[in-house]
Amino acid sequence: MSKTINLTLKVWRQPGSEAKGAFETYGAKDISTDMSFLEMLDVVNERLSVEGKDPIAFDHDCREGICGMCGSVVNGVPHGPQKATTLCQLHMRHFADGDTLVIEPWRSRAFKVIKDLAVDRSAFDQLIQTGGYISANTGAVPEANAILISQETAELAMDAAACIGCGACVAACPNASAMLFVGAKVSQLALLPQGRPEAAKRVQAMVRKMDELGFGACSNEAECEAVCPKEISITNIARLNRELIKAAFGSPF
């Protein structure tokens, strides 16, 4: 039989990107510890609706830790206190009865608040459009084993490809840098033969776009790695920097 707890929520409420926001306090009573964090917010919103109040706006989609849309900052930590976990995977059993939870959106010049906890992360989409792809001729699918890739290289590329683009790295960084996200996308392609022909063009275009969008510079705080729900390593930032230096000197190696 599940246990129930009572919580105090201090939630950031903001009607739009140009409006001023403020924290509002709500009681979350009789919350089952079997609930996920988003299910808890659903319960609170149902009660607000019954009371004729505006429900808390928050973003979500898969609720399976795949899409990353659910991101919010809980008590100062993007996605909450549980390591390697998205907010939708965080369960209420990780909180104690009587806890106060401060919930706010990602904070970044590049991520405009849409409403309350929901932010516009289309800046990441623009970064992908700038260089997060390879060019390939259409037609029949190439033979899978036509290009030999070592297991070590394949695993490094797959580790980088695990990034779900949630933006927790930006929210955690004191400079609101997107270097871990861009580093993962650059690494994913630069490690593989298919990505090498456009490697120099890709890294230069993505870094230029990142600066243009208003993301800050990396100062090696490593907070991005600490909060990443997919545990993307900051070694990908080092690889990004190496790729950028190679591109500047015109070296393919």
Helices and strands as residue ranges (DSSP letters): E 4-13, E 22-32, H 37-50, E 73-74, E 77-78, G 87-89, G 92-94, E 100-104, E 112-115, E 118-120, H 122-131, H 151-161, H 168-172, H 179-190, G 193-195, H 199-212, H 223-227, H 235-249
